[in-house]
Amino acid sequence: MPRQLRLEYPGAIYHVLSRGHRQIYVDDVDRHDFLKTLAETCQKTGFEVHAYCLMRNHFHLVLQTPNANLVAGMRWLLSTYTIRLNRRQQLLGHVFSGRYKSIIVDGSGAGYLRTACDYVHLNPVRAKLLGREQRLVEYPWSSFGQYLATPAHRPCWLRVDRLLGEHGIQKDNAAGRARFEQRMERRRCEAGDEESEDWKPLKRGWFLGRQEFKAELIERMEARLGAHRSGKLRHETAMARAERILAEELKRAHWNAKDLKRRPKGDPVKVSLALRLRKETTLTIREIAERLHMGSWKSVNTRLYLATRSSKPVNKFKDKRRKVKASDSRG
């Protein structure tokens, strides 16, 4: 059976679900690290997260992609978290099972984003991870608690305004947040243990929205299938972001395009620019090395490692112990 096409376009909203091949989180340190890796993914790709929920063997995200780069961003998120988890827990092999599932959500403001986010926030209730006497906010690994926090205490990559708006809440203040919690607790009681009819497309379908929205998606897919350019378009998106960053940094350094070729491969400006491209885009080290005329990707990888290491704060206590050991060995 052929794989379902990953439809990408600027501003698309998705409900993403990925299950574990084995345990995704061994402990709470892993859960914190997953959210940290998600934050880095958002910084690299521009993802805007509307809701998330970490479960025992899977996770849910509702996210928006201003830059039409779902595939590149999810690939970085899943692979990076897998490497970090295996290294920290001394494990081997795959963490996630098969392809992640992505359902396109109608963002017209007709309530479909609210349906997807409510589904995600009520997931701990359906999984019976919360008792009937417990509030939704008591589940610590979903974005619901972040919605009840003040803006200063939320991660910058979590966008709350659209969901609050679809709940009829116009202001992100104490009264609005209290109203949002009341609505969600009422929604929880109304749903009970039964699956809402509104949620069926999220479990079995490929889109959630109006029929007009479905027709638009089919038209987009037909154009993509005919051109066979989905991979190329994704790469062009990453390259466009990289070129914008490159233009900013060249202007700041008072360089022009010719300076990239004339300057030494290990020039500090080039290294700084390579670090930013690595941090804020999904370009590979090989692509960065070629674009900045820095030689082989292996040498660039070494330079980035040394630059990152030198920028970390020195542990004076450890440094002092090294000096003591050195003097002991001489004496």
N, C-alpha and C positions, 0 to 999 in steps of 0.2 A: 504494500500500500504506500503511495507516495506521501512524503511529508507535507503537512499543511504549510502554505506560503506564509512567511512572516511579513505582514503588510506594515510598512513604515512610511510615515509622512509627518511633517512638522505639526506639532500640537496634538498628536494622537495620544489617547488615554487607554491604558491597558489594565486589566486585572491579571496579574501574573501569579502562578502557583508552581512551586517546585518541590518535589518529594525527595526524600533521602534514600539512597541505596542502602545506607545503614544510618546509624544515629548521626543527626546533623549537629547537635549540641550535646557535649558531654557534661558541661556544667555552665554556670552563669557567666563565667569568664568568656566562654565561647559565644554566648548570646551577645554579650557586650561587644565582642570583637566582630560579630556579624554586622551589628549596627554601625560600628566604626568603619567597616569595609563598605557598607552601603553609603555612608556619608562621603567616603572617598570617591565612590562611583558617581555620586551626584555631582561632586566637584569636577570630575573629569568630563562628564557628559552633559551636564545641565539638567539631569532628571529632576522633576518635581514630584515628590511623594505626597499623595493625598491620604493614604492609610497603609498601615502594615500590621502584621500579626505573626509572631514566631510561635509555632506549635512544636510538638515533640518530634515529629519526623517530617515536617514540611513547613513552608512559610507562604504567606500571602502578601502581595504588594498591589496597591493601586497607584500607578504612577503615570506621569505625563512626560512626553519627550518633545520639547521644543525643537530639537535638532534632528529628528527622524533617525535616531540611533539606538533603538531598543536592543538589537542583536549584539552590537559591539559592547554596549554597556553591560548587558546581562552576562555576556561571555567573560568580561573582566571581573564582574562581581563573583560569579560562581567559581571561576578558576582560582582567583586570588584567595578567596575564603578557604577553598579546599587545601591549597598549599599551606596556609597559615594554620589551619586546624590540624592537618597531618603532622606538621612540624612541632606544634605545641604539645599534642597528645601522643606523639611518637606512633603514628598510624601510617598505613599505606593504602593506596588505591583510591577508587572513586568515592565521593561523598554523596553526590546527587544521582538520582536514578533517571536515565533517559533524558529526553528533552523537557524543558520547562513548558508549561501550558500558558498561553497568552490569549486573552479574550479582549477584543477591541470594544471600548465603552463609548457610547454616544455622549459627547460633551456639550450638547446643545442647551443644557440647563433645564431639561424636561424631567429631571429626577433620576436619570440612569446612573449618574455618578454617585448620588446618594444611595441608591440600591446596592451598588458594588461596595462602597465603603461600609455601609451598615452590615453587609454580609461578612466583611472582614472583621469588623469590631465585635460582632456577636459570635464569632467562631469559637471562643473559649466556652461560651454557654452551651452551644450545640455539642461540643466535645466533653461536656460535663466536668470541666476544669474549674468551674465556679459553682459553689453551692447556691441554693435559692436565696439564702439570707445575705449573700455577698454582693457588693456593688460591682458593676463592670470595671470601675476604676481600680479595683483590687488586683486585676490581672496585670502584672508588671511588664509584659512583653508585647504590648500592642500600642498603637499610637493613640488609643482612646484617652489615656491619661495625659498625653501631651496636649490634646485638645482642651483639657480643663486647666492647663497651666497658663501662666501669663506669657505673652510673646517673648519676653526676655529669657524665659526658661525653656524655650522650645529650640530644637535644632533648626538651623537656617534652611535646611533642605526639605522640611515638612511644610507644606502649604495647606492652610486651614480655611481660607476665605471661601473657596468654591463650595466645599461641603457645607459649611455653616450657612451659606447663602441658599443652598438647595433645601436646607431645613427651615428656611424662612427667618434666619437670624442674621441681621444686617450689621451688627456691631460685635467686635471681638472684645467684649468687656466682661466684668464679673457676672452681670445679669444675663448676658448672652450665653456665656459658658454654662451657667447653672441651668438655663433653659435647654441647652443642648443635652446635658446629662439627663434631665427629666424626660425629654423626648426619647432618648435611647433606652432608658429604663422602661418606659411605657411600651416602646417597640419590642423590647425583650419579653415583656409579659404577654403582649398580643401574639407574638410568634410562638411562645411556649417551646415545646420540643418538636413542633412540626416545622417542616420545610416550607417556606413561603413560595407561592407560585412565581413571584418576581425573581426568585433566586435560581430557578431551573436553568435559564440560559447560561448562568455562571458555572453550572456543573456539567452541562451537556452540549452547549452551543459553542459558537465561535465568535459571536458578537452579542452585545447587549444594547438595544436601542430601537428606534423607530424603523419602519419599513423603508422610508425614504433614505435613512442612514445606511441601511443594508444595500440599497441600490447603488448608493455612492461608493460603498466599499467594493462591491462587485465590479463596478466600472474601473476603479483603481487597480484591482487585481488583474483584470483582463489586460490592461495596458502594461502592467509589470510582467505578466507572463509572456506577452507578445514580444517585449523588448529583451527579456532575459538579462536584465541589468541590475538586479537587486543587490548583488554583492558589490558591484561597481558604485552604485549610488551610496551605499553605506560608507565606502572608502572615500568617496568624494566629500561626504559630510565631514568626516574626520580631518581630511586635508584642508578643507575650507576653514575649519576652526583653527588648525595649526597655522595657516597663512595669516589669519587675523592676529594671532599671538605674535607671530614673527614680525609683522609690520609694526606692532606696538613696541616690541623690544628693540628693533633696529632704529626706530625714531628716538627712543630713549637713549640709546648708545651713540647717536649721531653717526650711524653707519648707513651704507646703502647695500644693495644686493651684491655688488662686486666685492665688498669687504668680506663677505662670507667666504669667497674663494681665496682672497689674498691673505687673510689672517691665518695664523697658525692653527693647527687642528685642536690643540689644547688651550686655546685662548680662553681666559676666564669668562668673557662675555658669551662665548659659544657654549661653555659648560653650563653657565647660568640659564641660558636659553633652552638648552637640552633638558635641564632639570624641570623647567616649567612645562615644556611640551610633554615630558614623561608624566608629570603630575596632572595636567589638565586636558590631555587628549588620550585617545586610544591607539595612537601610532606606536608601532614597534620600535625598538632601539635601532634596528637596521634601517628603517625608514627615516628616523631622526638623524642618524649618522650620514645618510646620503644627502638629505636636504640641507644640512648645515656644513657639509664638506669637512667632516671630522674624522675621516678614515674608516677603519673597520669597525663593525658593531661591537666586537670584543673589546677594543681599546676604549670605545665610548662607554661601554658598560663599566669598565674599571674606573674611568674618570668620574662617572656619576656616583659610583660606590664610595670613592675616596672623598668626593665633595660632600656627600651626605654625611659621611662619618665625621669629617672635620667640622661640620656645622652643629654636631650634637654637643651639649654641655659636658664638660669634663667632670668626672667624679673625683674630687680632690682627695677623698679618703683613700680610694683605690690607688690613685697616683702616688700618694704618700707611702702606701704599703710597698709599691713597686720600688721606690727609692730605698726604703729600709732593707728590702731583700737584696738589692744590688750592692749596698754597702756591706751587708753581712757576707755576701759571696766574695767580696774583695778582702775583707778582714780575716 
